[in-house]
């Protein structure tokens, strides 16, 4: 499934993105502070 996560560098997003990727989903992440996003 394709999933877009807004606020990916925040508390919820930082836990949600790895869980979605581990479950096999394709994730697009957006954040106000992209420097806090890591390649996952």
mmCIF file as Biopython writes it, N, C-alpha, C and O atoms, coordinates in Angstrom:
data_model
#
loop_
_atom_site.group_PDB
_atom_site.id
_atom_site.type_symbol
_atom_site.label_atom_id
_atom_site.label_alt_id
_atom_site.label_comp_id
_atom_site.label_asym_id
_atom_site.label_entity_id
_atom_site.label_seq_id
_atom_site.pdbx_PDB_ins_code
_atom_site.Cartn_x
_atom_site.Cartn_y
_atom_site.Cartn_z
_atom_site.occupancy
_atom_site.B_iso_or_equiv
_atom_site.auth_seq_id
_atom_site.auth_asym_id
_atom_site.pdbx_PDB_model_num
ATOM 1   N N  . UNK A ? 1  ? 0.848  -1.161 0.000  1.0 0.0 1  A 1 
ATOM 2   C CA . UNK A ? 1  ? 0.000  0.000  0.000  1.0 0.0 1  A 1 
ATOM 3   C C  . UNK A ? 1  ? 0.903  1.236  0.000  1.0 0.0 1  A 1 
ATOM 4   O O  . UNK A ? 1  ? 1.963  1.231  0.625  1.0 0.0 1  A 1 
ATOM 5   N N  . UNK A ? 2  ? 0.488  2.279  -0.691 1.0 0.0 2  A 1 
ATOM 6   C CA . UNK A ? 2  ? 1.190  3.557  -0.666 1.0 0.0 2  A 1 
ATOM 7   C C  . UNK A ? 2  ? 0.618  4.405  0.461  1.0 0.0 2  A 1 
ATOM 8   O O  . UNK A ? 2  ? -0.597 4.561  0.580  1.0 0.0 2  A 1 
ATOM 9   N N  . UNK A ? 3  ? 1.512  4.954  1.290  1.0 0.0 3  A 1 
ATOM 10  C CA . UNK A ? 3  ? 1.086  5.732  2.451  1.0 0.0 3  A 1 
ATOM 11  C C  . UNK A ? 3  ? 1.861  7.042  2.483  1.0 0.0 3  A 1 
ATOM 12  O O  . UNK A ? 3  ? 3.077  7.046  2.294  1.0 0.0 3  A 1 
ATOM 13  N N  . UNK A ? 4  ? 1.170  8.151  2.719  1.0 0.0 4  A 1 
ATOM 14  C CA . UNK A ? 4  ? 1.820  9.447  2.923  1.0 0.0 4  A 1 
ATOM 15  C C  . UNK A ? 4  ? 1.711  9.790  4.401  1.0 0.0 4  A 1 
ATOM 16  O O  . UNK A ? 4  ? 0.634  9.702  4.991  1.0 0.0 4  A 1 
ATOM 17  N N  . UNK A ? 5  ? 2.831  10.181 4.994  1.0 0.0 5  A 1 
ATOM 18  C CA . UNK A ? 5  ? 2.849  10.544 6.408  1.0 0.0 5  A 1 
ATOM 19  C C  . UNK A ? 5  ? 3.282  11.996 6.514  1.0 0.0 5  A 1 
ATOM 20  O O  . UNK A ? 5  ? 4.409  12.345 6.161  1.0 0.0 5  A 1 
ATOM 21  N N  . UNK A ? 6  ? 2.387  12.834 7.000  1.0 0.0 6  A 1 
ATOM 22  C CA . UNK A ? 6  ? 2.711  14.237 7.247  1.0 0.0 6  A 1 
ATOM 23  C C  . UNK A ? 6  ? 3.172  14.361 8.689  1.0 0.0 6  A 1 
ATOM 24  O O  . UNK A ? 6  ? 2.571  13.777 9.591  1.0 0.0 6  A 1 
ATOM 25  N N  . UNK A ? 7  ? 4.229  15.114 8.906  1.0 0.0 7  A 1 
ATOM 26  C CA . UNK A ? 7  ? 4.785  15.218 10.255 1.0 0.0 7  A 1 
ATOM 27  C C  . UNK A ? 7  ? 5.630  14.011 10.605 1.0 0.0 7  A 1 
ATOM 28  O O  . UNK A ? 7  ? 5.640  13.563 11.752 1.0 0.0 7  A 1 
ATOM 29  N N  . UNK A ? 8  ? 6.335  13.486 9.622  1.0 0.0 8  A 1 
ATOM 30  C CA . UNK A ? 8  ? 7.080  12.238 9.807  1.0 0.0 8  A 1 
ATOM 31  C C  . UNK A ? 8  ? 8.236  12.348 10.792 1.0 0.0 8  A 1 
ATOM 32  O O  . UNK A ? 8  ? 8.687  11.331 11.319 1.0 0.0 8  A 1 
ATOM 33  N N  . UNK A ? 9  ? 8.723  13.551 11.053 1.0 0.0 9  A 1 
ATOM 34  C CA . UNK A ? 9  ? 9.840  13.682 11.993 1.0 0.0 9  A 1 
ATOM 35  C C  . UNK A ? 9  ? 9.375  13.942 13.419 1.0 0.0 9  A 1 
ATOM 36  O O  . UNK A ? 9  ? 10.199 14.066 14.326 1.0 0.0 9  A 1 
ATOM 37  N N  . UNK A ? 10 ? 8.071  14.026 13.626 1.0 0.0 10 A 1 
ATOM 38  C CA . UNK A ? 10 ? 7.534  14.231 14.969 1.0 0.0 10 A 1 
ATOM 39  C C  . UNK A ? 10 ? 7.490  12.936 15.758 1.0 0.0 10 A 1 
ATOM 40  O O  . UNK A ? 10 ? 7.972  11.901 15.296 1.0 0.0 10 A 1 
ATOM 41  N N  . UNK A ? 11 ? 6.918  12.995 16.934 1.0 0.0 11 A 1 
ATOM 42  C CA . UNK A ? 11 ? 6.890  11.833 17.827 1.0 0.0 11 A 1 
ATOM 43  C C  . UNK A ? 11 ? 6.146  10.654 17.200 1.0 0.0 11 A 1 
ATOM 44  O O  . UNK A ? 11 ? 6.689  9.553  17.112 1.0 0.0 11 A 1 
ATOM 45  N N  . UNK A ? 12 ? 4.921  10.879 16.769 1.0 0.0 12 A 1 
ATOM 46  C CA . UNK A ? 12 ? 4.120  9.784  16.207 1.0 0.0 12 A 1 
ATOM 47  C C  . UNK A ? 12 ? 4.705  9.327  14.878 1.0 0.0 12 A 1 
ATOM 48  O O  . UNK A ? 12 ? 4.862  8.129  14.642 1.0 0.0 12 A 1 
ATOM 49  N N  . UNK A ? 13 ? 5.026  10.284 14.010 1.0 0.0 13 A 1 
ATOM 50  C CA . UNK A ? 13 ? 5.557  9.940  12.695 1.0 0.0 13 A 1 
ATOM 51  C C  . UNK A ? 13 ? 6.855  9.162  12.759 1.0 0.0 13 A 1 
ATOM 52  O O  . UNK A ? 13 ? 7.078  8.259  11.953 1.0 0.0 13 A 1 
ATOM 53  N N  . UNK A ? 14 ? 7.721  9.505  13.713 1.0 0.0 14 A 1 
ATOM 54  C CA . UNK A ? 14 ? 9.009  8.813  13.819 1.0 0.0 14 A 1 
ATOM 55  C C  . UNK A ? 14 ? 8.845  7.356  14.244 1.0 0.0 14 A 1 
ATOM 56  O O  . UNK A ? 14 ? 9.738  6.542  14.011 1.0 0.0 14 A 1 
ATOM 57  N N  . UNK A ? 15 ? 7.731  7.023  14.855 1.0 0.0 15 A 1 
ATOM 58  C CA . UNK A ? 15 ? 7.444  5.631  15.211 1.0 0.0 15 A 1 
ATOM 59  C C  . UNK A ? 15 ? 6.602  4.951  14.131 1.0 0.0 15 A 1 
ATOM 60  O O  . UNK A ? 15 ? 6.729  3.749  13.896 1.0 0.0 15 A 1 
ATOM 61  N N  . UNK A ? 16 ? 5.751  5.727  13.484 1.0 0.0 16 A 1 
ATOM 62  C CA . UNK A ? 16 ? 4.844  5.179  12.479 1.0 0.0 16 A 1 
ATOM 63  C C  . UNK A ? 16 ? 5.572  4.784  11.198 1.0 0.0 16 A 1 
ATOM 64  O O  . UNK A ? 16 ? 5.322  3.711  10.651 1.0 0.0 16 A 1 
ATOM 65  N N  . UNK A ? 17 ? 6.466  5.636  10.720 1.0 0.0 17 A 1 
ATOM 66  C CA . UNK A ? 17 ? 7.152  5.368  9.449  1.0 0.0 17 A 1 
ATOM 67  C C  . UNK A ? 17 ? 7.915  4.046  9.478  1.0 0.0 17 A 1 
ATOM 68  O O  . UNK A ? 17 ? 7.727  3.236  8.570  1.0 0.0 17 A 1 
ATOM 69  N N  . UNK A ? 18 ? 8.764  3.783  10.471 1.0 0.0 18 A 1 
ATOM 70  C CA . UNK A ? 18 ? 9.468  2.488  10.476 1.0 0.0 18 A 1 
ATOM 71  C C  . UNK A ? 18 ? 8.519  1.288  10.568 1.0 0.0 18 A 1 
ATOM 72  O O  . UNK A ? 18 ? 8.786  0.239  9.981  1.0 0.0 18 A 1 
ATOM 73  N N  . UNK A ? 19 ? 7.426  1.442  11.296 1.0 0.0 19 A 1 
ATOM 74  C CA . UNK A ? 19 ? 6.465  0.338  11.413 1.0 0.0 19 A 1 
ATOM 75  C C  . UNK A ? 19 ? 5.797  0.059  10.068 1.0 0.0 19 A 1 
ATOM 76  O O  . UNK A ? 19 ? 5.591  -1.099 9.705  1.0 0.0 19 A 1 
ATOM 77  N N  . UNK A ? 20 ? 5.462  1.108  9.336  1.0 0.0 20 A 1 
ATOM 78  C CA . UNK A ? 20 ? 4.845  0.933  8.019  1.0 0.0 20 A 1 
ATOM 79  C C  . UNK A ? 20 ? 5.820  0.294  7.037  1.0 0.0 20 A 1 
ATOM 80  O O  . UNK A ? 20 ? 5.446  -0.597 6.274  1.0 0.0 20 A 1 
ATOM 81  N N  . UNK A ? 21 ? 7.065  0.748  7.057  1.0 0.0 21 A 1 
ATOM 82  C CA . UNK A ? 21 ? 8.084  0.177  6.168  1.0 0.0 21 A 1 
ATOM 83  C C  . UNK A ? 21 ? 8.314  -1.293 6.505  1.0 0.0 21 A 1 
ATOM 84  O O  . UNK A ? 21 ? 8.423  -2.125 5.604  1.0 0.0 21 A 1 
ATOM 85  N N  . UNK A ? 22 ? 8.387  -1.616 7.784  1.0 0.0 22 A 1 
ATOM 86  C CA . UNK A ? 22 ? 8.586  -3.007 8.206  1.0 0.0 22 A 1 
ATOM 87  C C  . UNK A ? 22 ? 7.431  -3.901 7.772  1.0 0.0 22 A 1 
ATOM 88  O O  . UNK A ? 22 ? 7.611  -5.095 7.534  1.0 0.0 22 A 1 
ATOM 89  N N  . UNK A ? 23 ? 6.238  -3.306 7.670  1.0 0.0 23 A 1 
ATOM 90  C CA . UNK A ? 23 ? 5.067  -4.069 7.243  1.0 0.0 23 A 1 
ATOM 91  C C  . UNK A ? 23 ? 4.990  -4.185 5.720  1.0 0.0 23 A 1 
ATOM 92  O O  . UNK A ? 23 ? 4.065  -4.798 5.186  1.0 0.0 23 A 1 
ATOM 93  N N  . UNK A ? 24 ? 5.973  -3.589 5.016  1.0 0.0 24 A 1 
ATOM 94  C CA . UNK A ? 24 ? 6.024  -3.734 3.563  1.0 0.0 24 A 1 
ATOM 95  C C  . UNK A ? 24 ? 5.332  -2.644 2.777  1.0 0.0 24 A 1 
ATOM 96  O O  . UNK A ? 24 ? 5.132  -2.793 1.572  1.0 0.0 24 A 1 
ATOM 97  N N  . UNK A ? 25 ? 4.963  -1.557 3.420  1.0 0.0 25 A 1 
ATOM 98  C CA . UNK A ? 25 ? 4.287  -0.463 2.729  1.0 0.0 25 A 1 
ATOM 99  C C  . UNK A ? 25 ? 5.300  0.498  2.118  1.0 0.0 25 A 1 
ATOM 100 O O  . UNK A ? 25 ? 6.426  0.618  2.602  1.0 0.0 25 A 1 
ATOM 101 N N  . UNK A ? 26 ? 4.888  1.185  1.044  1.0 0.0 26 A 1 
ATOM 102 C CA . UNK A ? 26 ? 5.715  2.224  0.424  1.0 0.0 26 A 1 
ATOM 103 C C  . UNK A ? 26 ? 5.329  3.536  1.087  1.0 0.0 26 A 1 
ATOM 104 O O  . UNK A ? 26 ? 4.168  3.941  1.024  1.0 0.0 26 A 1 
ATOM 105 N N  . UNK A ? 27 ? 6.290  4.211  1.725  1.0 0.0 27 A 1 
ATOM 106 C CA . UNK A ? 27 ? 5.995  5.398  2.533  1.0 0.0 27 A 1 
ATOM 107 C C  . UNK A ? 27 ? 6.628  6.634  1.918  1.0 0.0 27 A 1 
ATOM 108 O O  . UNK A ? 27 ? 7.802  6.629  1.548  1.0 0.0 27 A 1 
ATOM 109 N N  . UNK A ? 28 ? 5.834  7.693  1.814  1.0 0.0 28 A 1 
ATOM 110 C CA . UNK A ? 28 ? 6.338  9.024  1.471  1.0 0.0 28 A 1 
ATOM 111 C C  . UNK A ? 28 ? 6.198  9.862  2.725  1.0 0.0 28 A 1 
ATOM 112 O O  . UNK A ? 28 ? 5.121  9.947  3.314  1.0 0.0 28 A 1 
ATOM 113 N N  . UNK A ? 29 ? 7.293  10.476 3.125  1.0 0.0 29 A 1 
ATOM 114 C CA . UNK A ? 29 ? 7.298  11.235 4.372  1.0 0.0 29 A 1 
ATOM 115 C C  . UNK A ? 29 ? 7.464  12.718 4.084  1.0 0.0 29 A 1 
ATOM 116 O O  . UNK A ? 29 ? 8.262  13.107 3.231  1.0 0.0 29 A 1 
ATOM 117 N N  . UNK A ? 30 ? 6.710  13.541 4.797  1.0 0.0 30 A 1 
ATOM 118 C CA . UNK A ? 30 ? 6.820  14.994 4.687  1.0 0.0 30 A 1 
ATOM 119 C C  . UNK A ? 30 ? 7.003  15.568 6.084  1.0 0.0 30 A 1 
ATOM 120 O O  . UNK A ? 30 ? 6.442  15.076 7.063  1.0 0.0 30 A 1 
ATOM 121 N N  . UNK A ? 31 ? 7.807  16.627 6.145  1.0 0.0 31 A 1 
ATOM 122 C CA . UNK A ? 31 ? 8.083  17.241 7.433  1.0 0.0 31 A 1 
ATOM 123 C C  . UNK A ? 31 ? 8.455  18.696 7.239  1.0 0.0 31 A 1 
ATOM 124 O O  . UNK A ? 31 ? 8.997  19.066 6.198  1.0 0.0 31 A 1 
ATOM 125 N N  . UNK A ? 32 ? 8.167  19.529 8.233  1.0 0.0 32 A 1 
ATOM 126 C CA . UNK A ? 32 ? 8.616  20.920 8.190  1.0 0.0 32 A 1 
ATOM 127 C C  . UNK A ? 32 ? 10.121 20.998 8.338  1.0 0.0 32 A 1 
ATOM 128 O O  . UNK A ? 32 ? 10.742 21.959 7.882  1.0 0.0 32 A 1 
ATOM 129 N N  . UNK A ? 33 ? 10.712 20.003 8.966  1.0 0.0 33 A 1 
ATOM 130 C CA . UNK A ? 33 ? 12.152 19.994 9.213  1.0 0.0 33 A 1 
ATOM 131 C C  . UNK A ? 33 ? 12.759 18.726 8.605  1.0 0.0 33 A 1 
ATOM 132 O O  . UNK A ? 33 ? 13.045 17.768 9.324  1.0 0.0 33 A 1 
ATOM 133 N N  . UNK A ? 34 ? 12.956 18.721 7.286  1.0 0.0 34 A 1 
ATOM 134 C CA . UNK A ? 34 ? 13.440 17.501 6.622  1.0 0.0 34 A 1 
ATOM 135 C C  . UNK A ? 34 ? 14.815 17.038 7.089  1.0 0.0 34 A 1 
ATOM 136 O O  . UNK A ? 34 ? 15.173 15.879 6.881  1.0 0.0 34 A 1 
ATOM 137 N N  . UNK A ? 35 ? 15.601 17.927 7.722  1.0 0.0 35 A 1 
ATOM 138 C CA . UNK A ? 35 ? 16.913 17.498 8.209  1.0 0.0 35 A 1 
ATOM 139 C C  . UNK A ? 35 ? 16.788 16.463 9.324  1.0 0.0 35 A 1 
ATOM 140 O O  . UNK A ? 35 ? 17.756 15.767 9.629  1.0 0.0 35 A 1 
ATOM 141 N N  . UNK A ? 36 ? 15.600 16.352 9.941  1.0 0.0 36 A 1 
ATOM 142 C CA . UNK A ? 36 ? 15.390 15.357 10.989 1.0 0.0 36 A 1 
ATOM 143 C C  . UNK A ? 36 ? 14.964 13.996 10.435 1.0 0.0 36 A 1 
ATOM 144 O O  . UNK A ? 36 ? 14.916 13.009 11.169 1.0 0.0 36 A 1 
ATOM 145 N N  . UNK A ? 37 ? 14.659 13.951 9.153  1.0 0.0 37 A 1 
ATOM 146 C CA . UNK A ? 37 ? 14.276 12.675 8.552  1.0 0.0 37 A 1 
ATOM 147 C C  . UNK A ? 37 ? 15.531 11.895 8.195  1.0 0.0 37 A 1 
ATOM 148 O O  . UNK A ? 37 ? 16.502 12.460 7.690  1.0 0.0 37 A 1 
ATOM 149 N N  . UNK A ? 38 ? 15.507 10.626 8.453  1.0 0.0 38 A 1 
ATOM 150 C CA . UNK A ? 38 ? 16.620 9.751  8.096  1.0 0.0 38 A 1 
ATOM 151 C C  . UNK A ? 38 ? 16.166 8.860  6.953  1.0 0.0 38 A 1 
ATOM 152 O O  . UNK A ? 38 ? 14.978 8.566  6.825  1.0 0.0 38 A 1 
ATOM 153 N N  . UNK A ? 39 ? 17.097 8.435  6.132  1.0 0.0 39 A 1 
ATOM 154 C CA . UNK A ? 39 ? 16.762 7.463  5.084  1.0 0.0 39 A 1 
ATOM 155 C C  . UNK A ? 39 ? 16.348 6.170  5.772  1.0 0.0 39 A 1 
ATOM 156 O O  . UNK A ? 39 ? 17.085 5.637  6.601  1.0 0.0 39 A 1 
ATOM 157 N N  . UNK A ? 40 ? 15.196 5.680  5.435  1.0 0.0 40 A 1 
ATOM 158 C CA . UNK A ? 40 ? 14.681 4.468  6.075  1.0 0.0 40 A 1 
ATOM 159 C C  . UNK A ? 40 ? 14.443 3.411  5.036  1.0 0.0 40 A 1 
ATOM 160 O O  . UNK A ? 40 ? 14.007 2.308  5.366  1.0 0.0 40 A 1 
#
